[in-house]
Amino acid sequence: MPRAFRHRWLISLAFWLSLFSSAALYGMVTLSPKLFAYLTLHREYQCNQWRLVSLEKQVTHLQRVIEAQTNDPAFVREQARSDFEVAGSEDERISVQSHLHLNIGTGNADLLVVPAELPWYAPLLTCVSRSAGGSSALLGAAAVLVLYAFALLHD
């Protein structure tokens, strides 16, 4: 009796494994276009978030420059001296390195946003979702597994 029980248990296990495998194949064919679209949209969303933060910092910087230009005459004079490279008669010019000059510019407008990489399984999703032959082959394999399970493994 234990040998028959083991045999039935293995048949039952093979039956359920083939059904779950066919369900996984069907799910992969059905959900891969949606999952791939989600992954690409999520990556684009992250890039847009980085750009938004960069633009918000740039706007804040420019608002501070505008505030200083309207309310601080010393800042305006220094900006004019820096832009036109004019020195007053009592000013003594000391040459400094370029990164120490007054730079009012637009901030970090040219920030390079590198998009995040897609997950390792994205090429598989692309292959399954864009290939009609590959999708048909996977659906055929799922159908064969279901037929095999119910024809040969079911009591």
C-alpha positions in Angstrom: 0.0 0.0 0.0 2.8 2.6 0.7 4.2 2.0 -2.8 0.8 2.7 -4.4 0.4 5.8 -2.1 3.8 7.1 -3.2 2.9 6.5 -6.9 -0.4 8.4 -6.5 1.4 11.2 -4.7 3.9 11.6 -7.5 1.1 11.6 -10.2 -0.8 14.1 -8.2 2.3 16.3 -7.8 3.0 16.1 -11.6 -0.6 16.9 -12.3 -0.6 20.1 -10.2 2.9 21.1 -11.4 1.8 20.9 -15.0 -1.3 22.9 -14.3 0.6 25.6 -12.4 3.2 25.7 -15.2 0.6 26.2 -17.8 -1.0 29.0 -15.7 2.4 30.7 -15.4 2.9 30.5 -19.1 -0.5 31.9 -19.8 0.0 34.7 -17.2 3.4 35.5 -18.8 1.9 35.9 -22.2 -1.1 37.9 -20.9 0.7 40.2 -18.4 4.0 40.8 -20.1 2.9 43.8 -22.3 1.3 45.4 -19.3 4.2 44.8 -17.0 6.7 46.1 -19.6 4.5 49.3 -20.2 4.4 49.8 -16.4 8.2 49.4 -16.1 8.9 51.9 -18.9 6.3 54.4 -17.5 7.8 54.1 -14.0 11.3 54.8 -15.3 10.0 57.8 -17.2 8.2 59.0 -14.1 11.4 58.8 -12.0 13.3 60.8 -14.7 10.6 63.4 -14.7 10.7 63.6 -10.9 14.5 64.3 -11.0 13.9 67.0 -13.6 11.2 68.5 -11.5 13.4 68.7 -8.5 16.2 70.2 -10.6 13.8 72.8 -12.1 12.4 73.7 -8.6 16.0 74.3 -7.3 16.7 76.5 -10.4 13.5 78.5 -9.8 14.3 79.0 -6.2 17.8 80.2 -7.1 16.4 82.6 -9.7 13.9 83.9 -7.2 16.7 84.7 -4.8 18.6 86.5 -7.5 15.6 88.6 -8.4 15.0 89.4 -4.8 18.6 90.5 -4.4 18.4 92.6 -7.6 15.3 94.4 -6.5 16.3 95.0 -2.8 20.1 95.0 -2.6 21.9 97.9 -4.4 25.3 96.5 -3.4 24.5 93.2 -5.1 23.4 95.1 -8.3 26.6 97.1 -8.3 28.7 93.9 -7.8 26.8 92.2 -10.5 27.4 95.1 -12.9 31.1 95.1 -12.0 31.4 91.4 -12.6 29.4 91.5 -15.9 31.3 94.5 -17.4 34.6 93.8 -15.6 34.7 97.4 -14.4 36.6 98.3 -11.2 36.2 101.6 -9.3 39.1 103.9 -8.7 39.4 102.8 -5.1 39.0 99.1 -5.9 42.0 96.8 -6.2 41.5 93.8 -8.4 42.8 90.5 -7.2 42.8 87.6 -9.7 41.2 84.5 -8.3 40.4 81.1 -9.8 37.4 80.9 -12.1 35.2 78.9 -9.7 35.5 81.8 -7.1 34.1 84.5 -9.4 30.6 85.8 -8.9 28.4 83.5 -10.9 24.7 84.4 -10.9 23.8 82.1 -13.8 20.7 80.0 -13.9 21.9 77.4 -11.5 22.2 73.8 -12.6 19.9 74.0 -15.7 22.0 71.5 -17.6 21.6 68.7 -15.1 21.9 65.4 -16.8 19.3 63.0 -15.7 20.3 59.4 -16.3 17.3 57.1 -16.5 17.2 54.1 -14.2 18.0 50.7 -15.7 15.2 48.3 -16.4 15.1 45.1 -14.4 17.0 42.0 -15.6 13.8 40.4 -16.9 12.7 43.3 -19.1 14.3 41.8 -22.3 12.2 38.7 -21.7 9.1 40.7 -21.3 9.9 42.6 -24.5 10.5 39.4 -26.4 7.2 37.8 -25.2 5.1 40.9 -25.7 6.4 41.9 -29.1 6.8 38.5 -30.7 3.5 37.0 -31.9 5.2 33.7 -32.7 6.8 33.5 -29.2 3.5 34.2 -27.6 1.7 31.6 -29.7 4.4 29.1 -28.8 4.0 29.7 -25.1 0.2 29.5 -25.3 0.6 26.3 -27.3 2.9 24.9 -24.6 0.4 25.8 -21.9 -2.4 24.1 -23.8 -0.3 20.9 -24.3 0.5 20.9 -20.5 -3.2 21.2 -19.6 -4.1 18.4 -22.0 -1.3 16.2 -20.8 -2.3 16.8 -17.2 -6.0 16.0 -17.7 -5.4 13.1 -20.2 -2.5 11.2 -18.7 -2.1 12.3 -15.0 -5.8 12.5 -13.9 -7.4 9.5 -12.2 
